[in-house]
Amino acid sequence: MQTEEHKVSGKNLLGRVKEIVRQGNIRRITIKNAKGKSLLEIPLTIGVVGVALLPVWAAIGAIAALAADYTLVVEKEV
């Protein structure tokens, strides 16, 4: 398993998460605030796309409105 971290602003949070999900081979995305506290963990399994992710997109949109800076921790299959 490989882990990457991406710094992202609140206004770009949802777009960046969608972009990462489209890349494929992602196992989990964790959204952390500027203090490093985990706000949301999104486990992704093969075949989870489209309508199944609508509640996740809504939650990310709500989180993005709360603060300016976030860290995305992305776990990928190697």
Gaussian input, Z-matrix of N, CA and C with variables (Angstrom, degrees):
# hf/3-21g

backbone

0 1
 N
 C     1     B1
 C     2     B2     1     A1
 N     3     B3     2     A2     1     D1
 C     4     B4     3     A3     2     D2
 C     5     B5     4     A4     3     D3
 N     6     B6     5     A5     4     D4
 C     7     B7     6     A6     5     D5
 C     8     B8     7     A7     6     D6
 N     9     B9     8     A8     7     D7
 C    10    B10     9     A9     8     D8
 C    11    B11    10    A10     9     D9
 N    12    B12    11    A11    10    D10
 C    13    B13    12    A12    11    D11
 C    14    B14    13    A13    12    D12
 N    15    B15    14    A14    13    D13
 C    16    B16    15    A15    14    D14
 C    17    B17    16    A16    15    D15
 N    18    B18    17    A17    16    D16
 C    19    B19    18    A18    17    D17
 C    20    B20    19    A19    18    D18
 N    21    B21    20    A20    19    D19
 C    22    B22    21    A21    20    D20
 C    23    B23    22    A22    21    D21
 N    24    B24    23    A23    22    D22
 C    25    B25    24    A24    23    D23
 C    26    B26    25    A25    24    D24
 N    27    B27    26    A26    25    D25
 C    28    B28    27    A27    26    D26
 C    29    B29    28    A28    27    D27
 N    30    B30    29    A29    28    D28
 C    31    B31    30    A30    29    D29
 C    32    B32    31    A31    30    D30
 N    33    B33    32    A32    31    D31
 C    34    B34    33    A33    32    D32
 C    35    B35    34    A34    33    D33
 N    36    B36    35    A35    34    D34
 C    37    B37    36    A36    35    D35
 C    38    B38    37    A37    36    D36
 N    39    B39    38    A38    37    D37
 C    40    B40    39    A39    38    D38
 C    41    B41    40    A40    39    D39
 N    42    B42    41    A41    40    D40
 C    43    B43    42    A42    41    D41
 C    44    B44    43    A43    42    D42
 N    45    B45    44    A44    43    D43
 C    46    B46    45    A45    44    D44
 C    47    B47    46    A46    45    D45
 N    48    B48    47    A47    46    D46
 C    49    B49    48    A48    47    D47
 C    50    B50    49    A49    48    D48
 N    51    B51    50    A50    49    D49
 C    52    B52    51    A51    50    D50
 C    53    B53    52    A52    51    D51
 N    54    B54    53    A53    52    D52
 C    55    B55    54    A54    53    D53
 C    56    B56    55    A55    54    D54
 N    57    B57    56    A56    55    D55
 C    58    B58    57    A57    56    D56
 C    59    B59    58    A58    57    D57
 N    60    B60    59    A59    58    D58
 C    61    B61    60    A60    59    D59
 C    62    B62    61    A61    60    D60
 N    63    B63    62    A62    61    D61
 C    64    B64    63    A63    62    D62
 C    65    B65    64    A64    63    D63
 N    66    B66    65    A65    64    D64
 C    67    B67    66    A66    65    D65
 C    68    B68    67    A67    66    D66
 N    69    B69    68    A68    67    D67
 C    70    B70    69    A69    68    D68
 C    71    B71    70    A70    69    D69
 N    72    B72    71    A71    70    D70
 C    73    B73    72    A72    71    D71
 C    74    B74    73    A73    72    D72
 N    75    B75    74    A74    73    D73
 C    76    B76    75    A75    74    D74
 C    77    B77    76    A76    75    D75
 N    78    B78    77    A77    76    D76
 C    79    B79    78    A78    77    D77
 C    80    B80    79    A79    78    D78
 N    81    B81    80    A80    79    D79
 C    82    B82    81    A81    80    D80
 C    83    B83    82    A82    81    D81
 N    84    B84    83    A83    82    D82
 C    85    B85    84    A84    83    D83
 C    86    B86    85    A85    84    D84
 N    87    B87    86    A86    85    D85
 C    88    B88    87    A87    86    D86
 C    89    B89    88    A88    87    D87
 N    90    B90    89    A89    88    D88
 C    91    B91    90    A90    89    D89
 C    92    B92    91    A91    90    D90
 N    93    B93    92    A92    91    D91
 C    94    B94    93    A93    92    D92
 C    95    B95    94    A94    93    D93
 N    96    B96    95    A95    94    D94
 C    97    B97    96    A96    95    D95
 C    98    B98    97    A97    96    D96
 N    99    B99    98    A98    97    D97
 C   100   B100    99    A99    98    D98
 C   101   B101   100   A100    99    D99
 N   102   B102   101   A101   100   D100
 C   103   B103   102   A102   101   D101
 C   104   B104   103   A103   102   D102
 N   105   B105   104   A104   103   D103
 C   106   B106   105   A105   104   D104
 C   107   B107   106   A106   105   D105
 N   108   B108   107   A107   106   D106
 C   109   B109   108   A108   107   D107
 C   110   B110   109   A109   108   D108
 N   111   B111   110   A110   109   D109
 C   112   B112   111   A111   110   D110
 C   113   B113   112   A112   111   D111
 N   114   B114   113   A113   112   D112
 C   115   B115   114   A114   113   D113
 C   116   B116   115   A115   114   D114
 N   117   B117   116   A116   115   D115
 C   118   B118   117   A117   116   D116
 C   119   B119   118   A118   117   D117
 N   120   B120   119   A119   118   D118
 C   121   B121   120   A120   119   D119
 C   122   B122   121   A121   120   D120
 N   123   B123   122   A122   121   D121
 C   124   B124   123   A123   122   D122
 C   125   B125   124   A124   123   D123
 N   126   B126   125   A125   124   D124
 C   127   B127   126   A126   125   D125
 C   128   B128   127   A127   126   D126
 N   129   B129   128   A128   127   D127
 C   130   B130   129   A129   128   D128
 C   131   B131   130   A130   129   D129
 N   132   B132   131   A131   130   D130
 C   133   B133   132   A132   131   D131
 C   134   B134   133   A133   132   D132
 N   135   B135   134   A134   133   D133
 C   136   B136   135   A135   134   D134
 C   137   B137   136   A136   135   D135
 N   138   B138   137   A137   136   D136
 C   139   B139   138   A138   137   D137
 C   140   B140   139   A139   138   D138
 N   141   B141   140   A140   139   D139
 C   142   B142   141   A141   140   D140
 C   143   B143   142   A142   141   D141
 N   144   B144   143   A143   142   D142
 C   145   B145   144   A144   143   D143
 C   146   B146   145   A145   144   D144
 N   147   B147   146   A146   145   D145
 C   148   B148   147   A147   146   D146
 C   149   B149   148   A148   147   D147
 N   150   B150   149   A149   148   D148
 C   151   B151   150   A150   149   D149
 C   152   B152   151   A151   150   D150
 N   153   B153   152   A152   151   D151
 C   154   B154   153   A153   152   D152
 C   155   B155   154   A154   153   D153
 N   156   B156   155   A155   154   D154
 C   157   B157   156   A156   155   D155
 C   158   B158   157   A157   156   D156
 N   159   B159   158   A158   157   D157
 C   160   B160   159   A159   158   D158
 C   161   B161   160   A160   159   D159
 N   162   B162   161   A161   160   D160
 C   163   B163   162   A162   161   D161
 C   164   B164   163   A163   162   D162
 N   165   B165   164   A164   163   D163
 C   166   B166   165   A165   164   D164
 C   167   B167   166   A166   165   D165
 N   168   B168   167   A167   166   D166
 C   169   B169   168   A168   167   D167
 C   170   B170   169   A169   168   D168
 N   171   B171   170   A170   169   D169
 C   172   B172   171   A171   170   D170
 C   173   B173   172   A172   171   D171
 N   174   B174   173   A173   172   D172
 C   175   B175   174   A174   173   D173
 C   176   B176   175   A175   174   D174
 N   177   B177   176   A176   175   D175
 C   178   B178   177   A177   176   D176
 C   179   B179   178   A178   177   D177
 N   180   B180   179   A179   178   D178
 C   181   B181   180   A180   179   D179
 C   182   B182   181   A181   180   D180
 N   183   B183   182   A182   181   D181
 C   184   B184   183   A183   182   D182
 C   185   B185   184   A184   183   D183
 N   186   B186   185   A185   184   D184
 C   187   B187   186   A186   185   D185
 C   188   B188   187   A187   186   D186
 N   189   B189   188   A188   187   D187
 C   190   B190   189   A189   188   D188
 C   191   B191   190   A190   189   D189
 N   192   B192   191   A191   190   D190
 C   193   B193   192   A192   191   D191
 C   194   B194   193   A193   192   D192
 N   195   B195   194   A194   193   D193
 C   196   B196   195   A195   194   D194
 C   197   B197   196   A196   195   D195
 N   198   B198   197   A197   196   D196
 C   199   B199   198   A198   197   D197
 C   200   B200   199   A199   198   D198
 N   201   B201   200   A200   199   D199
 C   202   B202   201   A201   200   D200
 C   203   B203   202   A202   201   D201
 N   204   B204   203   A203   202   D202
 C   205   B205   204   A204   203   D203
 C   206   B206   205   A205   204   D204
 N   207   B207   206   A206   205   D205
 C   208   B208   207   A207   206   D206
 C   209   B209   208   A208   207   D207
 N   210   B210   209   A209   208   D208
 C   211   B211   210   A210   209   D209
 C   212   B212   211   A211   210   D210
 N   213   B213   212   A212   211   D211
 C   214   B214   213   A213   212   D212
 C   215   B215   214   A214   213   D213
 N   216   B216   215   A215   214   D214
 C   217   B217   216   A216   215   D215
 C   218   B218   217   A217   216   D216
 N   219   B219   218   A218   217   D217
 C   220   B220   219   A219   218   D218
 C   221   B221   220   A220   219   D219
 N   222   B222   221   A221   220   D220
 C   223   B223   222   A222   221   D221
 C   224   B224   223   A223   222   D222
 N   225   B225   224   A224   223   D223
 C   226   B226   225   A225   224   D224
 C   227   B227   226   A226   225   D225
 N   228   B228   227   A227   226   D226
 C   229   B229   228   A228   227   D227
 C   230   B230   229   A229   228   D228
 N   231   B231   230   A230   229   D229
 C   232   B232   231   A231   230   D230
 C   233   B233   232   A232   231   D231

   B1=1.4485
   B2=1.5250
   B3=1.2955
   B4=1.4608
   B5=1.5222
   B6=1.3302
   B7=1.4563
   B8=1.5206
   B9=1.3359
   B10=1.4689
   B11=1.5177
   B12=1.3338
   B13=1.4570
   B14=1.5205
   B15=1.3328
   B16=1.4549
   B17=1.5196
   B18=1.3125
   B19=1.4603
   B20=1.5239
   B21=1.3275
   B22=1.4594
   B23=1.5251
   B24=1.3255
   B25=1.4626
   B26=1.5272
   B27=1.3213
   B28=1.4562
   B29=1.5178
   B30=1.3403
   B31=1.4641
   B32=1.5284
   B33=1.3313
   B34=1.4646
   B35=1.5260
   B36=1.3367
   B37=1.4674
   B38=1.5235
   B39=1.3131
   B40=1.4603
   B41=1.5265
   B42=1.3208
   B43=1.4610
   B44=1.5135
   B45=1.3221
   B46=1.4710
   B47=1.5255
   B48=1.3367
   B49=1.4660
   B50=1.5224
   B51=1.3272
   B52=1.4692
   B53=1.5255
   B54=1.3214
   B55=1.4731
   B56=1.5292
   B57=1.3204
   B58=1.4674
   B59=1.5293
   B60=1.3274
   B61=1.4685
   B62=1.5229
   B63=1.3343
   B64=1.4746
   B65=1.5280
   B66=1.3214
   B67=1.4652
   B68=1.5228
   B69=1.3259
   B70=1.4596
   B71=1.5158
   B72=1.2937
   B73=1.4662
   B74=1.5360
   B75=1.3306
   B76=1.4626
   B77=1.5194
   B78=1.3190
   B79=1.4598
   B80=1.5315
   B81=1.3262
   B82=1.4575
   B83=1.5195
   B84=1.3375
   B85=1.4560
   B86=1.5214
   B87=1.3233
   B88=1.4557
   B89=1.5214
   B90=1.3271
   B91=1.4608
   B92=1.5218
   B93=1.3378
   B94=1.4628
   B95=1.5228
   B96=1.3346
   B97=1.4625
   B98=1.5281
   B99=1.3312
   B100=1.4637
   B101=1.5269
   B102=1.3413
   B103=1.4646
   B104=1.5269
   B105=1.3356
   B106=1.4557
   B107=1.5168
   B108=1.3238
   B109=1.4584
   B110=1.5290
   B111=1.3345
   B112=1.4643
   B113=1.5190
   B114=1.3357
   B115=1.4556
   B116=1.5176
   B117=1.3356
   B118=1.4610
   B119=1.5192
   B120=1.3438
   B121=1.4609
   B122=1.5104
   B123=1.3204
   B124=1.4569
   B125=1.5269
   B126=1.3388
   B127=1.4718
   B128=1.5235
   B129=1.3042
   B130=1.4600
   B131=1.5158
   B132=1.3093
   B133=1.4501
   B134=1.5143
   B135=1.3064
   B136=1.4620
   B137=1.5290
   B138=1.3059
   B139=1.4538
   B140=1.5222
   B141=1.3272
   B142=1.4636
   B143=1.5217
   B144=1.3233
   B145=1.4657
   B146=1.5192
   B147=1.3171
   B148=1.4565
   B149=1.5146
   B150=1.3309
   B151=1.4512
   B152=1.5234
   B153=1.3131
   B154=1.4588
   B155=1.5268
   B156=1.3136
   B157=1.4677
   B158=1.5257
   B159=1.3281
   B160=1.4613
   B161=1.5312
   B162=1.3370
   B163=1.4726
   B164=1.5293
   B165=1.3126
   B166=1.4705
   B167=1.5216
   B168=1.3264
   B169=1.4706
   B170=1.5261
   B171=1.3314
   B172=1.4660
   B173=1.5284
   B174=1.3294
   B175=1.4625
   B176=1.5266
   B177=1.3197
   B178=1.4614
   B179=1.5242
   B180=1.3332
   B181=1.4589
   B182=1.5174
   B183=1.3335
   B184=1.4609
   B185=1.5246
   B186=1.3081
   B187=1.4684
   B188=1.5267
   B189=1.3247
   B190=1.4639
   B191=1.5215
   B192=1.3311
   B193=1.4610
   B194=1.5253
   B195=1.3246
   B196=1.4595
   B197=1.5259
   B198=1.3074
   B199=1.4628
   B200=1.5253
   B201=1.3220
   B202=1.4582
   B203=1.5273
   B204=1.3209
   B205=1.4703
   B206=1.5182
   B207=1.3287
   B208=1.4567
   B209=1.5169
   B210=1.3160
   B211=1.4550
   B212=1.5095
   B213=1.3247
   B214=1.4502
   B215=1.5175
   B216=1.3070
   B217=1.4600
   B218=1.5199
   B219=1.3212
   B220=1.4559
   B221=1.5213
   B222=1.3295
   B223=1.4568
   B224=1.5244
   B225=1.3332
   B226=1.4738
   B227=1.5208
   B228=1.3285
   B229=1.4576
   B230=1.5247
   B231=1.2838
   B232=1.4678
   B233=1.4979
   A1=108.26
   A2=116.85
   A3=123.53
   A4=108.50
   A5=116.98
   A6=121.65
   A7=110.24
   A8=115.64
   A9=122.14
   A10=108.14
   A11=116.89
   A12=121.67
   A13=108.89
   A14=115.32
   A15=122.20
   A16=108.67
   A17=117.89
   A18=122.52
   A19=107.27
   A20=116.38
   A21=120.12
   A22=109.32
   A23=115.69
   A24=120.29
   A25=109.21
   A26=115.93
   A27=120.76
   A28=113.06
   A29=117.09
   A30=119.55
   A31=112.61
   A32=117.55
   A33=121.47
   A34=113.18
   A35=117.30
   A36=121.58
   A37=112.66
   A38=118.00
   A39=121.04
   A40=111.65
   A41=117.19
   A42=120.53
   A43=112.76
   A44=116.33
   A45=120.24
   A46=110.93
   A47=117.71
   A48=120.30
   A49=110.12
   A50=117.35
   A51=120.52
   A52=111.01
   A53=116.11
   A54=120.84
   A55=110.58
   A56=116.99
   A57=121.24
   A58=110.30
   A59=117.69
   A60=121.28
   A61=110.45
   A62=117.48
   A63=121.28
   A64=112.49
   A65=117.76
   A66=121.15
   A67=111.83
   A68=117.07
   A69=120.52
   A70=112.05
   A71=116.93
   A72=128.75
   A73=114.17
   A74=116.90
   A75=122.17
   A76=108.14
   A77=117.34
   A78=121.89
   A79=111.99
   A80=117.21
   A81=120.35
   A82=109.73
   A83=115.83
   A84=122.24
   A85=107.08
   A86=116.51
   A87=121.84
   A88=107.66
   A89=116.04
   A90=121.19
   A91=107.65
   A92=115.57
   A93=121.66
   A94=109.98
   A95=116.20
   A96=119.71
   A97=109.50
   A98=116.69
   A99=121.66
   A100=112.56
   A101=117.33
   A102=121.23
   A103=112.54
   A104=117.17
   A105=121.13
   A106=114.36
   A107=118.06
   A108=121.43
   A109=109.66
   A110=116.57
   A111=121.09
   A112=110.11
   A113=116.16
   A114=121.77
   A115=112.26
   A116=116.39
   A117=120.69
   A118=108.64
   A119=115.39
   A120=121.26
   A121=107.69
   A122=115.79
   A123=121.58
   A124=108.59
   A125=117.25
   A126=118.46
   A127=108.89
   A128=117.48
   A129=121.58
   A130=108.98
   A131=115.77
   A132=120.52
   A133=108.41
   A134=116.53
   A135=121.04
   A136=108.79
   A137=116.87
   A138=121.66
   A139=114.58
   A140=118.08
   A141=119.93
   A142=107.95
   A143=115.33
   A144=120.77
   A145=109.69
   A146=115.20
   A147=122.33
   A148=115.33
   A149=116.28
   A150=123.41
   A151=111.84
   A152=118.57
   A153=121.64
   A154=111.62
   A155=117.99
   A156=121.42
   A157=113.79
   A158=119.33
   A159=120.83
   A160=113.31
   A161=120.03
   A162=118.68
   A163=112.41
   A164=117.01
   A165=121.16
   A166=109.69
   A167=117.23
   A168=120.53
   A169=109.96
   A170=117.43
   A171=121.11
   A172=111.11
   A173=116.78
   A174=120.57
   A175=111.00
   A176=117.04
   A177=120.54
   A178=110.14
   A179=117.41
   A180=120.79
   A181=111.95
   A182=116.57
   A183=120.76
   A184=111.39
   A185=116.98
   A186=121.12
   A187=110.18
   A188=117.32
   A189=121.68
   A190=111.89
   A191=116.92
   A192=120.73
   A193=112.48
   A194=118.00
   A195=121.68
   A196=114.65
   A197=118.62
   A198=120.23
   A199=110.44
   A200=115.14
   A201=120.46
   A202=113.66
   A203=117.40
   A204=119.79
   A205=111.88
   A206=114.62
   A207=121.66
   A208=109.59
   A209=115.09
   A210=122.57
   A211=108.14
   A212=117.01
   A213=121.95
   A214=108.58
   A215=116.83
   A216=121.64
   A217=106.17
   A218=116.40
   A219=122.25
   A220=108.97
   A221=116.56
   A222=121.43
   A223=108.03
   A224=115.51
   A225=121.22
   A226=110.29
   A227=115.00
   A228=120.86
   A229=107.86
   A230=116.66
   A231=120.14
   A232=109.18
   D1=134.72
   D2=179.82
   D3=-112.49
   D4=139.09
   D5=179.88
   D6=-118.89
   D7=136.02
   D8=176.63
   D9=-127.32
   D10=150.16
   D11=174.45
   D12=-120.73
   D13=138.01
   D14=179.37
   D15=-128.68
   D16=127.09
   D17=173.79
   D18=-85.92
   D19=134.29
   D20=-177.14
   D21=-148.41
   D22=147.15
   D23=177.83
   D24=-82.77
   D25=160.83
   D26=-179.36
   D27=-57.80
   D28=-39.31
   D29=-177.70
   D30=-69.79
   D31=-21.37
   D32=-179.74
   D33=-103.24
   D34=0.83
   D35=-172.74
   D36=-59.71
   D37=-54.24
   D38=-175.99
   D39=-62.19
   D40=-44.97
   D41=179.54
   D42=-61.49
   D43=-39.99
   D44=-179.57
   D45=-68.52
   D46=-40.07
   D47=178.25
   D48=-63.56
   D49=-44.22
   D50=178.61
   D51=-60.62
   D52=-40.89
   D53=179.01
   D54=-62.70
   D55=-43.16
   D56=-179.89
   D57=-64.93
   D58=-42.50
   D59=179.97
   D60=-61.97
   D61=-39.76
   D62=179.55
   D63=-64.04
   D64=-25.36
   D65=-179.50
   D66=-64.67
   D67=-24.73
   D68=179.92
   D69=82.51
   D70=179.16
   D71=-178.26
   D72=46.49
   D73=29.04
   D74=178.70
   D75=-96.47
   D76=130.82
   D77=179.44
   D78=-96.76
   D79=-37.38
   D80=-176.90
   D81=-157.98
   D82=143.59
   D83=172.69
   D84=-123.50
   D85=129.58
   D86=176.40
   D87=-116.30
   D88=131.48
   D89=177.15
   D90=-103.82
   D91=123.14
   D92=-180.00
   D93=-117.41
   D94=147.57
   D95=176.95
   D96=-81.01
   D97=-178.20
   D98=-176.32
   D99=-62.85
   D100=-23.83
   D101=179.07
   D102=-87.71
   D103=-1.42
   D104=178.14
   D105=89.99
   D106=6.54
   D107=179.19
   D108=-81.54
   D109=131.61
   D110=178.39
   D111=-70.56
   D112=126.73
   D113=179.38
   D114=-102.54
   D115=-33.07
   D116=-177.45
   D117=-156.31
   D118=133.73
   D119=173.12
   D120=-115.99
   D121=129.13
   D122=-177.58
   D123=-117.15
   D124=101.99
   D125=174.85
   D126=-78.34
   D127=132.19
   D128=-179.01
   D129=-117.45
   D130=127.20
   D131=177.18
   D132=-113.27
   D133=162.58
   D134=179.48
   D135=-60.72
   D136=131.43
   D137=177.61
   D138=95.04
   D139=-4.64
   D140=177.46
   D141=-85.92
   D142=105.73
   D143=-179.48
   D144=-147.07
   D145=173.05
   D146=170.29
   D147=55.99
   D148=-123.88
   D149=-173.06
   D150=-59.68
   D151=-33.44
   D152=-179.49
   D153=-61.33
   D154=-24.58
   D155=-178.14
   D156=-95.60
   D157=-1.42
   D158=-179.02
   D159=-56.14
   D160=-45.28
   D161=177.44
   D162=-63.07
   D163=-32.08
   D164=178.38
   D165=-67.10
   D166=-43.54
   D167=179.57
   D168=-61.79
   D169=-40.36
   D170=179.07
   D171=-63.78
   D172=-41.90
   D173=179.06
   D174=-64.88
   D175=-41.07
   D176=179.22
   D177=-65.28
   D178=-39.17
   D179=177.18
   D180=-60.74
   D181=-40.26
   D182=178.22
   D183=-67.45
   D184=-40.78
   D185=178.59
   D186=-64.96
   D187=-40.64
   D188=-177.87
   D189=-60.12
   D190=-29.64
   D191=-178.91
   D192=-75.41
   D193=-13.76
   D194=-173.96
   D195=-81.54
   D196=-32.46
   D197=-174.49
   D198=-150.60
   D199=177.81
   D200=-174.27
   D201=-95.53
   D202=-36.15
   D203=-172.30
   D204=-125.73
   D205=138.38
   D206=-180.00
   D207=-137.83
   D208=162.52
   D209=171.70
   D210=-121.04
   D211=128.87
   D212=173.80
   D213=-99.12
   D214=123.57
   D215=175.36
   D216=-104.11
   D217=117.34
   D218=-173.81
   D219=-112.60
   D220=122.51
   D221=175.40
   D222=-101.37
   D223=124.81
   D224=-177.36
   D225=-116.78
   D226=150.57
   D227=169.57
   D228=-75.25
   D229=139.26
   D230=179.90
   D231=-96.76

